Amino acid sequence: MTALSPLGALVRRHDPDRFLTALFAPAEKREALFLLYAFNHELARAREVTSEPTLALIRLHWWREVVEGTRRRHEIAGPLGEALDAGVFAAADLLPLIDGREAETEPSIPTIAEFRSYVLSTAGGLAAAAGGVLGADAATRFRLRTLGGAYGVAGVLRSRFALARQGRCLLPEDFLGGQGLALDTVRHHPEAADVGGLAAIGRMMLAEGAGGFPRTVIAAALPAVLARRDLVRLPVAARGIGDRLAVVAAYALSRV
């Protein structure tokens, strides 16, 4: 068995869902997916590890400079720069991932429309970029973006209790206002929000992107299998053997 690379180990530790699904990519493409997912983890950490939104913006700008051509010695930025220089990734695919994360530095996400834009630009853009690595055409990448957005919705719902412990909330304000809830209330009591309406948005995205995929590309779509399971079991359950078997079945059928 081939030893897992440092990037693979990082993704397995911090993003186990995408680590699992990357294993279904062609062997020669897996390391590129690990690098892409490690880069995404760094973007997600920008707000998590800083106490001030301004500091998060500085971290995001640091990564923007890397994507735009500044080469740095760093366990992820170094390989990322090399991959960009080699044409493995396109800067045009990665820069929107950084832009999308800026929403996390704002006091709130005001509207459902902006929430949808946020998940499509972050998790959705990541799925589309993964599709690019795997050779997906434009139409397939569009579907991957939609499926990735659904995974993003599920991710927000999964993480809302952890975010509350940091005094943060990514649920849209107008959605909460429709339930008579203030943002500060949900920051302290995330269980107060009925998130079924947001889960329904995620399921609509799944329906829009569902269907067959080429075997060489489907690894980019497989996180949607986990999103589908998450969006019908609220609160979201811990990962188990059923989740892994669902991913295997989707791969076998080449259909999400």
C-alpha positions in Angstrom: 0.0 0.0 0.0 1.3 3.4 -0.9 2.1 5.6 2.1 -0.2 8.6 2.6 1.5 11.9 1.7 1.7 14.8 4.3 -1.1 16.6 2.3 -3.2 13.5 2.3 -2.7 13.1 6.1 -3.7 16.7 6.6 -6.9 16.4 4.6 -7.8 13.1 6.3 -7.4 14.8 9.7 -9.2 18.1 9.0 -11.6 17.3 6.1 -12.4 13.6 6.4 -15.4 13.8 4.0 -13.4 15.1 1.1 -10.5 12.8 2.0 -12.8 9.8 1.6 -14.3 11.0 -1.7 -10.9 11.9 -3.1 -9.9 8.2 -2.8 -12.3 7.5 -5.7 -10.4 9.8 -8.1 -7.9 8.4 -10.5 -4.7 7.6 -8.6 -2.7 10.2 -10.6 -5.1 12.9 -9.6 -5.5 12.3 -5.9 -2.5 14.3 -4.8 -3.8 17.4 -6.7 -7.2 17.0 -4.9 -5.5 16.7 -1.6 -3.6 19.9 -2.3 -6.8 21.7 -3.4 -8.7 20.5 -0.2 -5.7 21.5 2.0 -5.8 24.9 0.4 -9.5 25.1 1.2 -8.9 24.1 4.8 -6.4 27.0 5.1 -9.1 29.4 3.8 -11.6 28.1 6.3 -9.1 28.6 9.1 -8.6 32.2 8.3 -11.6 33.3 10.4 -11.5 30.3 12.8 -8.0 31.1 14.2 -8.3 34.8 14.5 -10.2 36.9 17.0 -10.6 39.9 14.7 -12.2 39.9 11.2 -9.5 42.2 10.0 -6.8 39.6 10.8 -8.8 37.1 8.8 -8.9 39.4 5.8 -5.1 39.7 6.1 -4.8 35.9 6.0 -7.1 35.7 3.0 -5.0 38.4 1.2 -1.9 36.4 1.9 -3.4 33.4 0.1 -4.7 35.7 -2.7 -1.1 36.9 -3.3 0.0 33.2 -3.5 -2.6 32.4 -6.1 -1.7 35.6 -8.1 1.9 34.7 -8.3 3.8 35.3 -5.1 5.8 32.2 -4.2 6.3 31.3 -0.5 7.9 28.6 1.4 5.0 26.9 3.2 3.7 23.4 3.5 0.7 24.2 1.4 1.5 27.5 -0.3 4.8 26.1 -1.7 3.2 23.1 -3.5 0.2 25.3 -4.5 2.5 27.7 -6.3 4.2 24.9 -8.1 0.9 23.4 -9.2 -0.3 26.8 -10.4 2.9 27.3 -12.4 2.5 23.8 -13.9 -1.1 24.5 -14.9 -2.6 21.9 -12.5 -4.9 24.7 -11.2 -6.1 27.9 -12.7 -5.9 31.0 -10.7 -9.4 32.0 -12.0 -10.8 28.9 -10.2 -9.0 29.5 -6.9 -9.5 33.3 -6.5 -13.3 33.1 -6.1 -12.8 30.6 -3.3 -10.9 33.3 -1.4 -13.5 36.0 -2.3 -16.3 33.8 -1.0 -14.6 33.4 2.4 -14.8 37.1 2.9 -18.4 36.6 3.9 -17.2 34.9 7.0 -15.4 38.1 8.1 -18.7 40.1 8.1 -20.9 40.5 11.2 -23.6 38.4 9.5 -25.0 37.0 6.3 -28.0 39.3 5.8 -30.2 37.4 3.4 -31.0 33.9 2.1 -29.9 35.0 -1.3 -26.5 36.0 0.0 -26.3 32.8 2.0 -26.9 30.8 -1.3 -24.2 32.9 -3.0 -21.8 32.1 -0.1 -22.2 28.3 -0.2 -22.0 28.3 -4.0 -18.8 30.3 -4.1 -17.1 28.4 -1.3 -18.1 24.7 -1.2 -19.6 25.0 -4.7 -16.6 26.6 -6.2 -14.4 24.0 -4.6 -16.4 21.2 -6.2 -16.1 22.9 -9.5 -12.4 23.4 -9.1 -12.0 19.7 -8.2 -13.9 18.9 -11.4 -11.5 21.0 -13.3 -8.6 18.9 -11.9 -10.4 15.8 -13.0 -11.1 17.0 -16.5 -14.8 17.9 -16.3 -16.3 19.9 -19.0 -18.1 23.2 -18.4 -21.6 21.8 -18.1 -20.4 19.2 -15.6 -18.5 21.8 -13.6 -21.7 23.8 -13.4 -23.5 20.8 -11.9 -20.7 20.2 -9.5 -20.9 23.8 -8.3 -24.6 23.3 -7.5 -23.9 20.0 -5.7 -21.0 21.5 -3.8 -23.3 24.3 -2.7 -25.6 21.7 -1.2 -22.7 20.2 0.6 -22.0 23.8 1.8 -25.5 24.1 3.2 -25.1 20.9 5.1 -21.7 22.0 6.4 -23.2 25.2 7.8 -25.9 23.2 9.5 -23.4 20.7 10.9 -21.1 23.4 12.2 -23.6 25.8 13.7 -23.1 24.6 17.3 -19.3 24.7 17.0 -19.6 28.2 15.5 -21.9 29.3 18.3 -19.1 28.4 20.8 -17.0 30.9 19.0 -19.7 33.5 19.1 -20.4 33.2 15.4 -23.4 32.4 13.2 -23.6 31.8 9.4 -27.4 31.4 9.2 -28.9 34.3 7.2 -30.5 37.1 9.3 -33.7 37.3 7.3 -34.3 33.6 7.7 -33.9 33.9 11.5 -36.0 37.0 11.5 -38.8 35.1 9.9 -38.8 32.9 13.0 -38.7 35.9 15.3 -35.1 35.3 16.3 -32.3 37.8 16.6 -28.8 36.9 15.5 -27.4 37.3 19.0 -29.9 34.9 20.3 -28.9 32.2 17.9 -25.2 32.8 18.5 -25.8 31.8 22.1 -28.6 29.3 21.6 -28.2 27.7 18.1 -30.8 25.1 19.0 -33.4 27.9 18.9 -33.4 28.1 15.1 -35.5 25.7 13.0 -33.1 25.1 10.1 -35.5 22.9 8.1 -36.0 25.7 5.6 -32.3 25.9 4.9 -32.0 22.1 4.6 -34.8 22.4 1.9 -32.6 24.8 -0.1 -29.8 22.3 0.1 -32.0 19.5 -1.1 -33.2 21.7 -4.0 -29.6 22.2 -5.0 -29.0 18.4 -4.9 -32.0 17.9 -7.2 -30.6 20.5 -9.7 -27.2 18.8 -9.9 -28.1 15.2 -9.5 -27.5 12.6 -12.2 -24.8 10.5 -13.8 -21.1 11.5 -14.0 -18.1 10.1 -15.8 -16.2 7.7 -13.6 -13.1 9.9 -13.9 -15.0 12.9 -12.6 -17.4 11.5 -10.0 -15.0 11.9 -7.0 -15.7 15.7 -7.2 -19.5 15.0 -6.9 -19.4 12.4 -4.1 -19.5 14.9 -1.2 -23.1 15.5 -2.3 -23.9 11.9 -1.3 -23.0 12.8 2.3 -24.9 16.1 2.0 -28.1 14.3 0.9 -27.9 12.1 4.1 -27.1 15.1 6.3 -30.0 17.2 5.0 -32.6 14.7 5.9 -31.4 13.9 9.4 -31.4 17.0 11.6 -29.7 17.4 13.8 -26.9 15.9 11.7 -25.7 12.6 12.9 -22.1 11.5 13.3 -20.5 9.8 10.3 -20.9 6.0 10.2 -20.6 3.0 8.0 -23.8 3.9 6.3 -22.3 7.1 5.0 -19.3 5.3 3.6 -21.4 2.6 2.0 -23.5 5.3 0.3 -20.4 6.9 -1.2 -19.2 3.5 -2.5 -22.6 2.8 -4.0 -22.7 6.2 -5.8 -19.3 5.5 -7.2 -20.3 2.1 -8.4 -23.4 3.5 -10.1 -21.5 6.6 -11.4 -24.5 8.5 -10.2 -25.1 11.1 -7.4 
